[in-house]
């Protein structure tokens, strides 16, 4: 039996942290040499690499914009918000062309924070909502479904282009959600 490599990139509402965890099952009879984690942020083509000096089997990393090479100054005092979008995450062991897993992950942290903010602004009570409140809830549900569909396209259907089209549409719809003069 060989290693069964598996990573989980956790959806989080923390806009400054990218969380990736190793859920692999390792065969004790097979060496785990030269581990390499590569993360390519949206809009970039060169991945940030983490080797055995940072990762060991079973790792759990909380990465910031500085860790991912998206920020180089004020890392401790003013960490940047990580962008939503498609991140390519690859984990490999030696021999790297055979023992690896690669994922497309759609980060939806910022859009979900915005959606939840609007949800907090809806005047809900422990009674049946009026028609206007019901319509606003229905709009937010529809936006949330577009976000989930975008995530499914990227992560399940392996169609990042279609996923980003749906994400962009959801963001456009969400931007207009509370617009009074559009």
C-alpha positions in Angstrom: 0.0 0.0 0.0 1.2 3.5 -0.8 0.4 6.8 0.9 -3.1 8.2 0.3 -2.4 11.9 0.1 -5.3 14.2 1.0 -5.5 17.9 1.9 -8.3 19.9 3.3 -8.5 23.7 2.7 -11.0 24.9 5.3 -13.6 27.5 4.5 -13.2 30.2 7.2 -14.7 33.6 7.8 -11.3 35.0 8.8 -10.3 37.2 5.9 -6.6 37.2 6.8 -6.0 33.4 7.1 -5.7 30.6 4.6 -6.0 27.3 6.5 -4.7 24.0 5.0 -4.5 20.7 6.8 -2.9 17.4 5.8 -5.5 14.6 6.1 -3.3 12.0 4.4 -3.0 8.4 5.4 0.7 7.4 5.4 2.1 3.9 5.0 4.7 3.5 7.7 6.6 1.1 5.4 7.1 3.8 2.7 9.3 6.8 3.2 7.8 10.3 3.3 10.7 12.1 1.7 10.9 15.7 0.4 7.4 16.9 1.3 6.4 19.9 -0.8 3.3 22.1 -0.5 2.7 24.5 -3.3 0.0 27.2 -3.3 -0.7 29.5 -6.2 -2.9 32.5 -5.3 -5.5 33.9 -7.7 -3.9 35.9 -10.5 -0.4 34.4 -10.0 1.4 31.7 -12.0 4.3 30.9 -9.7 3.4 29.0 -6.5 4.6 29.8 -3.0 6.5 26.7 -1.8 6.6 25.1 1.7 9.1 22.3 2.2 10.2 20.0 5.1 11.4 23.0 7.0 7.7 24.1 7.4 5.6 20.9 6.8 5.7 17.4 8.2 3.1 14.6 7.8 -0.1 15.7 9.5 0.6 19.4 9.2 -1.9 22.1 9.8 -1.0 25.6 8.5 -2.6 29.0 9.1 -1.1 31.1 6.3 -1.3 34.8 5.9 -0.7 37.1 2.9 2.9 37.4 3.9 3.3 33.6 4.0 1.8 33.3 0.6 4.0 36.1 -0.9 1.2 38.5 -1.4 2.5 41.0 1.2 6.1 41.9 2.1 5.7 44.8 4.6 3.9 45.4 7.8 3.1 41.7 8.2 2.7 41.8 11.9 1.0 45.1 12.2 -1.2 45.3 9.2 -1.9 41.9 7.6 -3.7 42.2 4.3 -7.1 40.5 3.6 -6.5 37.5 1.3 -8.4 37.7 -2.0 -11.3 35.4 -2.9 -10.7 33.4 -6.0 -9.2 30.1 -7.2 -6.2 28.9 -5.3 -4.2 25.9 -6.7 -2.9 23.7 -3.9 -0.5 20.9 -4.6 1.1 18.5 -2.1 3.8 16.0 -3.1 6.3 13.6 -1.8 9.3 12.0 -3.6 9.0 10.9 -6.4 7.0 14.1 -7.0 5.7 13.2 -10.4 4.0 10.1 -9.0 3.1 10.9 -5.4 1.0 14.0 -5.3 -2.5 15.5 -5.0 -3.6 18.8 -6.6 -6.7 20.8 -5.8 -8.5 23.9 -7.1 -9.9 25.6 -4.1 -12.4 28.5 -4.4 -11.9 30.9 -1.5 -15.3 32.5 -0.7 -14.4 34.2 2.6 -14.9 37.8 1.6 -18.2 37.3 -0.3 -19.6 35.2 2.5 -18.7 37.9 5.1 -20.6 40.4 2.9 -23.6 38.1 2.6 -23.7 37.5 6.3 -23.5 41.3 7.0 -26.6 41.8 4.8 -28.3 38.9 6.6 -27.6 40.6 9.9 -29.2 43.8 8.6 -32.5 42.1 7.8 -35.1 42.8 10.6 -35.9 39.2 11.5 -38.0 38.2 14.5 -39.4 35.0 15.9 -42.6 35.5 13.8 -43.3 34.9 10.1 -41.6 37.7 8.1 -43.6 40.2 6.0 -43.5 40.0 2.2 -40.6 42.5 1.9 -38.4 40.6 4.4 -39.3 37.3 2.8 -38.2 38.7 -0.6 -34.9 39.9 0.8 -34.3 36.5 2.4 -35.1 34.8 -0.9 -32.6 37.1 -2.7 -29.8 36.2 -0.2 -30.6 32.5 -0.6 -30.3 32.8 -4.3 -27.0 34.6 -4.0 -25.8 31.9 -1.6 -26.7 29.2 -4.1 -24.7 30.9 -6.8 -21.8 31.0 -4.5 -22.1 27.3 -3.7 -22.6 26.5 -7.4 -19.4 28.5 -8.1 -17.5 26.5 -5.5 -18.9 23.2 -6.9 -17.8 24.1 -10.4 -14.3 24.9 -9.2 -13.7 22.1 -6.7 -16.0 19.2 -7.9 -16.5 19.8 -11.6 -12.9 21.1 -12.1 -14.1 24.0 -14.1 -12.5 27.1 -12.5 -13.5 29.4 -15.4 -17.2 28.6 -15.0 -16.9 28.8 -11.2 -15.4 32.3 -11.4 -18.2 33.3 -13.8 -20.8 32.2 -11.2 -18.8 33.8 -8.4 -18.6 37.1 -10.3 -22.4 37.0 -11.0 -23.1 36.4 -7.3 -20.8 39.3 -6.3 -22.6 41.6 -8.8 -26.0 40.5 -7.5 -24.8 41.0 -3.9 -23.4 44.5 -4.7 -26.8 45.5 -6.0 -28.6 43.9 -3.0 -28.8 46.9 -0.8 -28.5 49.6 -3.6 -31.2 52.2 -3.3 -30.4 54.3 -6.4 -29.1 51.6 -8.9 
